[in-house]
């Protein structure tokens, strides 16, 4: 079996596209070239991407750096899910792609290719830099981008799609909207079996500045995006609230990421950034950062799910048949201390005397339960007069 092509081998093949490709459109396309006149590669850990322009437009051509026997099955599962299962319901942030197991010929052998439309925009990292470095930084624009990012993640979750490598270079900004590229680590339901023994290995582990240190030990699953999604949201919202964070942690240090660095994730105790985020003028950023920082000291499975509803835990506590009123009261107190007003639809359900009130208002009184519930409540607080009378009775 021939050895896998090197980048130099691929570039040689791209010099003669009519002989290198099976796809008729690629046969008539030309690769973008460097000043030296050779095809220009945008190199990554798993593949190199070439900008190919032909009669039907411009596409991104991905040529892989090493073999993987499982690659074709994974890409087919992703493509089938996006185009057939989701179809018109596919999130707008995702683009179509074509995978060909035998797409490019190098020497006498054929090797896989992946093509997708060339996304015309700038990376999220470059967009933030341009936006903050304006004479008057557009902080409102950064905040809008944060909101659009949150909406994108929620759309992915609703569609049961996990990107697997969320980071600034894989998010392109097109007409002020984020679009995702690079689907090497994507997970869809067909690749996420319920049986843990059948879970697949990851092909992509993400950029260290966006990932929990425990990520590398995980298998492919639908939970891999939570940490990176929080990292990007926190970075955008923190910059919108205090652009000096970006100046100090990116511009002055030549940091290639949005705000965080790999050291912030692997050595959080020595990080200067985490304490600053906990004091962020945006109280939601401070809350999110506190939860995400705490998750670095815990197993990967305990990363907080990406959910912007601050009342999600309280909602879960009040819908169970037998309510844990102590837990409800503790969570309500925590939210109030964080400056969160409990919504009207939850207010009645969080009343610790609700169970007693329901017992007292029942047509047929269960006096034993009324006495027990009344005694329990009276031990911690005075009972409302109308309930106290029934309990006394």
VOTINU-45606 format. One line per field, with one value per residue (C-alpha): x, y, z; residue in one letter; residue number from 1. Coordinates in nm, 4 decimals, always signed. Layout:
# residues N
xx c(X | ...)
yy c(Y | ...)
zz c(Z | ...)
resn c(A | ...)
resi c(NUM | ...)
# end
This chain:
# residues 393
xx c(+0.0000 | +0.1460 | +0.2445 | +0.0013 | +0.0608 | +0.2547 | +0.1530 | +0.4160 | +0.2593 | -0.0837 | +0.0522 | +0.2152 | -0.1157 | -0.3036 | -0.0774 | -0.2711 | -0.6333 | -0.7743 | -0.5752 | -0.5965 | -0.9708 | -1.2745 | -1.5124 | -1.5622 | -1.5923 | -1.2612 | -1.0992 | -1.1749 | -1.0746 | -0.7507 | -0.6028 | -0.5208 | -0.1450 | +0.1264 | +0.3621 | +0.5950 | +0.3298 | +0.2493 | -0.0940 | -0.1514 | -0.2470 | -0.4188 | -0.2790 | -0.4404 | -0.3695 | -0.5796 | -0.5964 | -0.4980 | -0.7533 | -0.7123 | -0.9196 | -1.0333 | -1.2018 | -1.3774 | -1.6641 | -1.9249 | -1.7592 | -1.5174 | -1.5011 | -1.2873 | -1.1072 | -0.9900 | -0.7106 | -0.6380 | -0.2977 | -0.3299 | -0.5552 | -0.8556 | -1.0627 | -1.3703 | -1.3683 | -1.6024 | -1.8696 | -1.8614 | -1.8891 | -2.1724 | -2.3621 | -2.3181 | -2.4143 | -2.7215 | -2.8381 | -2.7897 | -2.9290 | -3.1897 | -3.3031 | -3.2914 | -3.3277 | -3.4863 | -3.4626 | -3.0823 | -2.9439 | -2.8466 | -2.5005 | -2.4086 | -2.3080 | -2.3368 | -2.0375 | -1.9451 | -1.7112 | -1.5502 | -1.3592 | -1.1612 | -1.1555 | -0.7931 | -0.5239 | -0.1676 | +0.0704 | -0.1228 | -0.3513 | -0.6741 | -0.7327 | -1.0337 | -1.1452 | -1.4049 | -1.5447 | -1.7788 | -1.8680 | -1.5974 | -1.7413 | -1.6730 | -1.6198 | -1.3672 | -1.2972 | -1.4608 | -1.1175 | -1.0383 | -1.3885 | -1.3468 | -1.0030 | -1.1335 | -1.4378 | -1.2434 | -0.9573 | -1.1855 | -1.1318 | -1.4565 | -1.4924 | -1.8330 | -1.9092 | -2.2805 | -2.1845 | -1.9807 | -2.2793 | -2.5045 | -2.2550 | -2.2661 | -2.6446 | -2.6165 | -2.3600 | -2.5926 | -2.8748 | -2.6451 | -2.5514 | -2.9148 | -3.0056 | -2.7346 | -2.8595 | -3.2183 | -3.1023 | -2.8905 | -2.5728 | -2.2358 | -1.9621 | -1.6733 | -1.4187 | -1.5757 | -1.3062 | -1.2438 | -1.0990 | -1.3914 | -1.6501 | -1.6750 | -1.8663 | -2.0743 | -2.2954 | -2.2571 | -2.3847 | -2.1690 | -2.1283 | -1.9471 | -1.6817 | -1.4571 | -1.6762 | -1.4044 | -1.5187 | -1.8939 | -2.1321 | -2.4922 | -2.7348 | -2.6207 | -2.2669 | -2.3750 | -2.5049 | -2.6606 | -2.4392 | -2.1094 | -1.9232 | -2.0150 | -1.9104 | -1.6534 | -1.3115 | -1.2757 | -1.0994 | -1.0749 | -0.9883 | -1.0291 | -0.8031 | -0.6594 | -0.7678 | -1.1304 | -1.1363 | -1.1659 | -0.8451 | -1.0506 | -1.1697 | -0.8961 | -1.0123 | -1.3716 | -1.5394 | -1.7397 | -2.0709 | -2.3344 | -2.1916 | -1.8530 | -1.9529 | -2.0703 | -1.7373 | -1.6203 | -1.9631 | -1.9393 | -1.5807 | -1.6820 | -1.9941 | -1.8088 | -1.5285 | -1.7663 | -1.9829 | -1.6785 | -1.5213 | -1.8491 | -1.8620 | -1.4923 | -1.2863 | -0.9743 | -0.9808 | -0.9163 | -0.6410 | -0.4631 | -0.5103 | -0.4931 | -0.3458 | -0.0649 | +0.0261 | -0.0148 | -0.2690 | -0.4220 | -0.7456 | -1.0487 | -0.9383 | -0.8431 | -0.5140 | -0.4324 | -0.2727 | -0.6046 | -0.7544 | -0.4653 | -0.3392 | -0.6440 | -0.5132 | -0.2339 | -0.4520 | -0.4917 | -0.7971 | -1.0380 | -1.0360 | -1.1004 | -1.3960 | -1.5442 | -1.5464 | -1.6896 | -1.9363 | -2.1779 | -2.3191 | -2.4183 | -2.0589 | -1.9414 | -2.1949 | -2.1072 | -1.7336 | -1.7692 | -1.9484 | -1.7064 | -1.3999 | -1.5379 | -1.5839 | -1.2069 | -1.1649 | -1.4268 | -1.4657 | -1.5585 | -1.9088 | -1.9811 | -1.9329 | -2.2477 | -2.4791 | -2.5073 | -2.8338 | -2.8877 | -3.2005 | -3.0795 | -3.3945 | -3.3432 | -3.2476 | -3.5425 | -3.7777 | -3.6597 | -3.7104 | -4.0718 | -4.2054 | -4.1314 | -4.4317 | -4.2738 | -4.0972 | -3.7838 | -3.8926 | -3.5596 | -3.3786 | -3.6388 | -3.5993 | -3.2168 | -3.2189 | -3.4695 | -3.2498 | -2.9407 | -3.1162 | -3.2384 | -2.8891 | -2.7615 | -3.0134 | -3.2521 | -3.6242 | -3.8141 | -4.0540 | -4.4282 | -4.4843 | -4.2482 | -4.3336 | -4.6296 | -4.4456 | -4.1524 | -4.3663 | -4.2417 | -4.5909 | -4.7568 | -4.7842 | -4.9436 | -5.1746 | -5.2897 | -5.3589 | -5.5500 | -5.7613 | -5.8569 | -6.2263 | -6.1405 | -5.8777 | -5.5910 | -5.5358 | -5.2320 | -5.0477 | -5.1566 | -5.0182 | -4.6904 | -4.6383 | -4.7390 | -4.4909 | -4.2134 | -4.2718 | -4.3286 | -3.9846 | -3.8163 | -4.0562 | -4.3906 | -4.6854 | -4.9210 | -5.2212 | -5.4795 | -5.2674 | -5.1831 | -5.5546 | -5.6066 | -5.2979 | -5.4159 | -5.7551)
yy c(+0.0000 | +0.3415 | +0.5811 | +0.8599 | +1.1813 | +1.4676 | +1.8300 | +1.8566 | +1.5591 | +1.7202 | +2.0491 | +1.8697 | +1.6992 | +2.0311 | +2.1685 | +1.9447 | +1.9425 | +1.7862 | +1.4692 | +1.4820 | +1.4870 | +1.2741 | +1.5669 | +1.7494 | +2.0864 | +2.0398 | +1.9263 | +2.2728 | +2.4611 | +2.6276 | +2.6480 | +2.9827 | +3.0279 | +3.1737 | +3.4476 | +3.1615 | +3.0250 | +2.7037 | +2.6082 | +2.7788 | +2.5488 | +2.6482 | +2.3764 | +2.2147 | +1.9169 | +1.6744 | +1.8256 | +2.1081 | +2.3330 | +2.4806 | +2.7558 | +2.6286 | +2.8533 | +2.7150 | +2.7819 | +2.7288 | +2.9407 | +2.8934 | +2.5970 | +2.4901 | +2.1651 | +1.9625 | +1.7082 | +1.4844 | +1.4479 | +1.0811 | +0.7785 | +0.6873 | +0.3817 | +0.5224 | +0.8658 | +0.7821 | +0.6334 | +0.9370 | +1.1905 | +0.9951 | +0.9876 | +1.3623 | +1.4407 | +1.2156 | +1.3722 | +1.7328 | +1.6973 | +1.4213 | +1.4068 | +1.7809 | +1.9012 | +2.2499 | +2.2482 | +2.2413 | +2.5357 | +2.8273 | +2.8353 | +2.5066 | +2.4689 | +2.1686 | +1.9516 | +1.6568 | +1.3766 | +1.1556 | +0.8487 | +0.8530 | +1.2182 | +1.3036 | +1.1008 | +1.1305 | +0.9117 | +0.5970 | +0.5895 | +0.7701 | +0.9520 | +1.1150 | +1.4753 | +1.6968 | +2.0091 | +2.2770 | +2.6286 | +2.8841 | +3.0945 | +3.4597 | +3.6441 | +3.6884 | +3.4610 | +3.5495 | +3.6238 | +3.8729 | +4.0232 | +4.0911 | +4.2438 | +4.4760 | +4.5710 | +4.6508 | +4.8282 | +5.0838 | +5.4456 | +5.4072 | +5.0349 | +4.8966 | +4.7333 | +4.7143 | +4.5148 | +4.2730 | +4.2296 | +4.1577 | +3.9004 | +3.7369 | +3.7134 | +3.5656 | +3.3174 | +3.2054 | +3.1638 | +2.9594 | +2.7206 | +2.6796 | +2.6005 | +2.3346 | +2.1819 | +2.1787 | +2.0058 | +1.7554 | +1.8561 | +1.8843 | +2.0661 | +1.9289 | +2.2076 | +2.5423 | +2.8106 | +3.1484 | +3.0151 | +2.7779 | +3.0536 | +3.2817 | +3.6079 | +3.6601 | +3.9696 | +4.0022 | +3.6460 | +3.3544 | +3.0551 | +2.7325 | +2.5604 | +2.2526 | +1.9526 | +1.6947 | +1.6479 | +1.6720 | +1.4400 | +1.3628 | +1.1124 | +0.8215 | +0.8663 | +0.8934 | +0.5519 | +0.5253 | +0.2286 | +0.3785 | +0.0685 | +0.1496 | +0.5147 | +0.6175 | +0.7680 | +1.1394 | +1.2524 | +1.6122 | +1.7368 | +2.1111 | +2.4077 | +2.3977 | +2.7552 | +2.6518 | +2.3085 | +2.1502 | +1.9562 | +1.6379 | +1.6568 | +1.4301 | +1.1311 | +1.1546 | +0.9606 | +1.1242 | +1.2457 | +1.5168 | +1.6965 | +1.7968 | +2.1536 | +2.2809 | +2.4045 | +2.5761 | +2.7326 | +2.8913 | +3.0049 | +3.1963 | +3.3472 | +3.4572 | +3.6081 | +3.8072 | +3.9331 | +4.0170 | +4.2172 | +4.4027 | +4.4898 | +4.5747 | +4.6082 | +4.6596 | +4.2807 | +4.2334 | +4.4925 | +4.3380 | +3.9702 | +3.9723 | +4.2830 | +4.3317 | +3.9623 | +3.8617 | +3.6028 | +3.4388 | +3.3476 | +3.5557 | +3.6110 | +3.2808 | +3.0943 | +2.7236 | +2.8100 | +2.9526 | +2.6062 | +2.3863 | +2.6050 | +2.8097 | +2.8757 | +3.0878 | +3.2641 | +3.6424 | +3.6289 | +3.4211 | +3.6630 | +3.9535 | +3.7734 | +3.7077 | +4.0862 | +4.1630 | +4.4570 | +4.2228 | +4.0110 | +3.7277 | +3.6991 | +3.6781 | +3.4012 | +3.2039 | +3.2444 | +3.1259 | +2.8089 | +2.7420 | +2.8029 | +2.5605 | +2.2955 | +2.2931 | +2.1274 | +1.8636 | +1.5746 | +1.6571 | +1.5217 | +1.8033 | +2.0908 | +2.3051 | +2.2497 | +2.5485 | +2.6954 | +3.0695 | +3.0296 | +3.1124 | +2.9500 | +2.6109 | +2.4350 | +2.5897 | +2.4818 | +2.1223 | +2.1338 | +2.2549 | +2.0090 | +1.6833 | +1.5158 | +1.5280 | +1.8597 | +1.9131 | +2.2392 | +2.2918 | +2.2724 | +2.5012 | +2.7580 | +2.7420 | +2.7887 | +3.0756 | +3.2468 | +3.1997 | +3.3565 | +3.6528 | +3.7122 | +3.7102 | +3.9814 | +3.7527 | +3.8148 | +3.4850 | +3.4918 | +3.5082 | +3.1590 | +3.0177 | +3.2402 | +3.0371 | +2.7094 | +2.8244 | +2.9122 | +2.6770 | +2.6863 | +2.5810 | +2.2137 | +2.3095 | +2.5564 | +2.2869 | +2.0521 | +2.3197 | +2.4178 | +2.0610 | +1.9786 | +1.6571 | +1.7412 | +1.5002 | +1.6189 | +1.4009 | +1.5434 | +1.8981 | +1.8573 | +1.7090 | +1.9718 | +2.2522 | +2.1344 | +2.1098 | +2.4621 | +2.6204 | +2.4989 | +2.7414 | +3.0353 | +3.1708 | +3.0305 | +3.2621 | +3.3328 | +3.1597 | +2.8422 | +2.8599 | +2.8528 | +2.5335 | +2.3721 | +2.4665 | +2.3211)
zz c(+0.0000 | -0.0932 | +0.1834 | +0.2689 | +0.0695 | +0.2215 | +0.1766 | -0.0932 | -0.2732 | -0.2615 | -0.3953 | -0.6843 | -0.7673 | -0.7527 | -1.0263 | -1.2701 | -1.1450 | -1.4620 | -1.3899 | -1.0084 | -0.9415 | -1.0194 | -0.9659 | -1.3001 | -1.1242 | -0.9410 | -1.2650 | -1.4047 | -1.0884 | -0.9887 | -0.6398 | -0.4845 | -0.5103 | -0.2932 | -0.4177 | -0.5152 | -0.7518 | -0.5622 | -0.4232 | -0.0883 | +0.1996 | +0.5215 | +0.7437 | +1.0454 | +1.2683 | +1.0628 | +0.7147 | +0.4856 | +0.3163 | -0.0319 | -0.1890 | -0.5291 | -0.7862 | -1.0903 | -1.3327 | -1.0599 | -0.7928 | -0.5055 | -0.2698 | +0.0248 | -0.0551 | +0.2436 | +0.1953 | +0.4928 | +0.6586 | +0.7554 | +0.6966 | +0.9105 | +0.8309 | +1.0078 | +0.8415 | +0.5512 | +0.7806 | +1.0082 | +0.7299 | +0.5679 | +0.8990 | +0.9420 | +0.5825 | +0.5930 | +0.9182 | +0.8059 | +0.4557 | +0.4906 | +0.8533 | +0.9239 | +0.5665 | +0.5707 | +0.9521 | +0.9392 | +1.1404 | +0.9167 | +1.0763 | +0.9023 | +0.5374 | +0.3089 | +0.2212 | -0.0008 | +0.1062 | -0.1571 | -0.0404 | -0.3656 | -0.4613 | -0.5455 | -0.7172 | -0.5936 | -0.7886 | -0.8769 | -0.5689 | -0.4809 | -0.1506 | +0.0175 | -0.0254 | +0.1338 | -0.0293 | +0.0957 | -0.0205 | +0.0536 | +0.3354 | +0.2522 | +0.5766 | +0.8533 | +1.1459 | +1.4763 | +1.6206 | +1.3457 | +1.3660 | +1.7387 | +1.6827 | +1.4107 | +1.6175 | +1.9356 | +1.7580 | +1.5932 | +1.6910 | +1.8868 | +1.9751 | +1.8806 | +2.2145 | +2.1350 | +1.8253 | +2.0378 | +2.2696 | +1.9703 | +1.8482 | +2.1931 | +2.1656 | +1.8170 | +1.9426 | +2.2220 | +1.9698 | +1.7418 | +2.0232 | +2.1242 | +1.7611 | +1.7464 | +2.0708 | +1.9478 | +1.6276 | +1.8285 | +1.6460 | +1.8214 | +1.6297 | +1.8364 | +1.7784 | +1.8643 | +1.8567 | +1.6959 | +1.3680 | +1.3080 | +1.3460 | +1.0433 | +1.0579 | +0.7446 | +0.7310 | +1.1093 | +1.1653 | +1.2892 | +1.0566 | +1.1502 | +0.9379 | +0.9854 | +1.0707 | +1.1449 | +1.5054 | +1.4466 | +1.6289 | +1.5315 | +1.6904 | +1.4707 | +1.6074 | +1.9707 | +2.0842 | +2.4294 | +2.5204 | +2.6500 | +2.5308 | +2.1704 | +2.1732 | +1.9133 | +1.9643 | +1.8963 | +1.5807 | +1.7020 | +2.0518 | +2.0057 | +2.0723 | +2.4293 | +2.5131 | +2.4533 | +2.6141 | +2.9577 | +3.0423 | +3.0692 | +2.7090 | +2.5688 | +2.7735 | +2.6476 | +2.3682 | +2.0902 | +2.2330 | +2.2243 | +2.5285 | +2.3863 | +2.2929 | +2.6328 | +2.7647 | +2.4449 | +2.3922 | +2.7382 | +2.6747 | +2.3604 | +2.5163 | +2.8307 | +2.6212 | +2.4005 | +2.6864 | +2.9006 | +2.6167 | +2.5611 | +2.9311 | +2.9700 | +2.6494 | +2.8601 | +2.9205 | +2.5497 | +2.5493 | +2.8484 | +2.7678 | +2.3860 | +2.2294 | +2.4810 | +2.4979 | +2.1316 | +2.2405 | +1.9309 | +2.1118 | +2.2089 | +2.5714 | +2.7360 | +2.6976 | +2.7445 | +3.0808 | +3.2048 | +3.1559 | +3.2673 | +3.5552 | +3.6604 | +4.0121 | +3.8652 | +3.6096 | +3.6204 | +3.3951 | +3.6053 | +3.9054 | +3.6685 | +3.5120 | +3.8561 | +3.9077 | +3.5631 | +3.5545 | +3.3740 | +3.6615 | +3.4266 | +3.3030 | +3.6625 | +3.7370 | +3.4236 | +3.4814 | +3.8426 | +3.7297 | +3.4448 | +3.6626 | +3.9224 | +3.6515 | +3.5884 | +3.9279 | +3.8466 | +3.6013 | +3.2422 | +3.3013 | +3.5467 | +3.3019 | +3.3308 | +3.0319 | +2.8006 | +2.9245 | +2.9615 | +3.1748 | +3.5302 | +3.6660 | +3.4984 | +3.8254 | +4.0064 | +3.7274 | +3.7660 | +4.1430 | +4.1258 | +3.8670 | +4.0507 | +4.2202 | +4.5694 | +4.6074 | +4.8124 | +4.9740 | +5.1497 | +4.8138 | +4.6524 | +4.9272 | +4.9084 | +4.5314 | +4.5553 | +4.8141 | +4.5954 | +4.2970 | +4.5004 | +4.6373 | +4.2774 | +4.1926 | +4.0005 | +4.0434 | +4.0361 | +3.7356 | +3.8034 | +3.6623 | +3.9272 | +4.2215 | +4.3521 | +4.3041 | +4.5167 | +4.8176 | +5.0957 | +5.2499 | +4.9251 | +5.0246 | +5.3574 | +5.1843 | +4.9406 | +5.2316 | +5.4226 | +5.1239 | +5.0355 | +5.0807 | +5.2655 | +5.5259 | +5.5941 | +5.9515 | +6.0183 | +5.7169 | +5.8023 | +6.1546 | +6.0297 | +5.7587 | +5.9933 | +6.2571 | +5.9982 | +5.8682 | +6.2101 | +6.3206 | +6.0808 | +6.0422 | +6.1634 | +5.9732 | +5.7831 | +6.0125 | +5.7914 | +5.7834 | +6.1544 | +6.2401 | +6.0424 | +6.1923 | +6.5447 | +6.4670)
resn c(X | X | X | X | X | X | X | X | X | X | X | X | X | X | X | X | X | X | X | X | X | X | X | X | X | X | X | X | X | X | X | X | X | X | X | X | X | X | X | X | X | X | X | X | X | X | X | X | X | X | X | X | X | X | X | X | X | X | X | X | X | X | X | X | X | X | X | X | X | X | X | X | X | X | X | X | X | X | X | X | X | X | X | X | X | X | X | X | X | X | X | X | X | X | X | X | X | X | X | X | X | X | X | X | X | X | X | X | X | X | X | X | X | X | X | X | X | X | X | X | X | X | X | X | X | X | X | X | X | X | X | X | X | X | X | X | X | X | X | X | X | X | X | X | X | X | X | X | X | X | X | X | X | X | X | X | X | X | X | X | X | X | X | X | X | X | X | X | X | X | X | X | X | X | X | X | X | X | X | X | X | X | X | X | X | X | X | X | X | X | X | X | X | X | X | X | X | X | X | X | X | X | X | X | X | X | X | X | X | X | X | X | X | X | X | X | X | X | X | X | X | X | X | X | X | X | X | X | X | X | X | X | X | X | X | X | X | X | X | X | X | X | X | X | X | X | X | X | X | X | X | X | X | X | X | X | X | X | X | X | X | X | X | X | X | X | X | X | X | X | X | X | X | X | X | X | X | X | X | X | X | X | X | X | X | X | X | X | X | X | X | X | X | X | X | X | X | X | X | X | X | X | X | X | X | X | X | X | X | X | X | X | X | X | X | X | X | X | X | X | X | X | X | X | X | X | X | X | X | X | X | X | X | X | X | X | X | X | X | X | X | X | X | X | X | X | X | X | X | X | X | X | X | X | X | X | X | X | X | X | X | X | X | X | X | X | X | X | X | X | X | X | X | X | X | X | X | X | X | X | X | X | X | X | X | X | X | X | X | X | X | X | X)
resi c(1 | 2 | 3 | 4 | 5 | 6 | 7 | 8 | 9 | 10 | 11 | 12 | 13 | 14 | 15 | 16 | 17 | 18 | 19 | 20 | 21 | 22 | 23 | 24 | 25 | 26 | 27 | 28 | 29 | 30 | 31 | 32 | 33 | 34 | 35 | 36 | 37 | 38 | 39 | 40 | 41 | 42 | 43 | 44 | 45 | 46 | 47 | 48 | 49 | 50 | 51 | 52 | 53 | 54 | 55 | 56 | 57 | 58 | 59 | 60 | 61 | 62 | 63 | 64 | 65 | 66 | 67 | 68 | 69 | 70 | 71 | 72 | 73 | 74 | 75 | 76 | 77 | 78 | 79 | 80 | 81 | 82 | 83 | 84 | 85 | 86 | 87 | 88 | 89 | 90 | 91 | 92 | 93 | 94 | 95 | 96 | 97 | 98 | 99 | 100 | 101 | 102 | 103 | 104 | 105 | 106 | 107 | 108 | 109 | 110 | 111 | 112 | 113 | 114 | 115 | 116 | 117 | 118 | 119 | 120 | 121 | 122 | 123 | 124 | 125 | 126 | 127 | 128 | 129 | 130 | 131 | 132 | 133 | 134 | 135 | 136 | 137 | 138 | 139 | 140 | 141 | 142 | 143 | 144 | 145 | 146 | 147 | 148 | 149 | 150 | 151 | 152 | 153 | 154 | 155 | 156 | 157 | 158 | 159 | 160 | 161 | 162 | 163 | 164 | 165 | 166 | 167 | 168 | 169 | 170 | 171 | 172 | 173 | 174 | 175 | 176 | 177 | 178 | 179 | 180 | 181 | 182 | 183 | 184 | 185 | 186 | 187 | 188 | 189 | 190 | 191 | 192 | 193 | 194 | 195 | 196 | 197 | 198 | 199 | 200 | 201 | 202 | 203 | 204 | 205 | 206 | 207 | 208 | 209 | 210 | 211 | 212 | 213 | 214 | 215 | 216 | 217 | 218 | 219 | 220 | 221 | 222 | 223 | 224 | 225 | 226 | 227 | 228 | 229 | 230 | 231 | 232 | 233 | 234 | 235 | 236 | 237 | 238 | 239 | 240 | 241 | 242 | 243 | 244 | 245 | 246 | 247 | 248 | 249 | 250 | 251 | 252 | 253 | 254 | 255 | 256 | 257 | 258 | 259 | 260 | 261 | 262 | 263 | 264 | 265 | 266 | 267 | 268 | 269 | 270 | 271 | 272 | 273 | 274 | 275 | 276 | 277 | 278 | 279 | 280 | 281 | 282 | 283 | 284 | 285 | 286 | 287 | 288 | 289 | 290 | 291 | 292 | 293 | 294 | 295 | 296 | 297 | 298 | 299 | 300 | 301 | 302 | 303 | 304 | 305 | 306 | 307 | 308 | 309 | 310 | 311 | 312 | 313 | 314 | 315 | 316 | 317 | 318 | 319 | 320 | 321 | 322 | 323 | 324 | 325 | 326 | 327 | 328 | 329 | 330 | 331 | 332 | 333 | 334 | 335 | 336 | 337 | 338 | 339 | 340 | 341 | 342 | 343 | 344 | 345 | 346 | 347 | 348 | 349 | 350 | 351 | 352 | 353 | 354 | 355 | 356 | 357 | 358 | 359 | 360 | 361 | 362 | 363 | 364 | 365 | 366 | 367 | 368 | 369 | 370 | 371 | 372 | 373 | 374 | 375 | 376 | 377 | 378 | 379 | 380 | 381 | 382 | 383 | 384 | 385 | 386 | 387 | 388 | 389 | 390 | 391 | 392 | 393)
# end
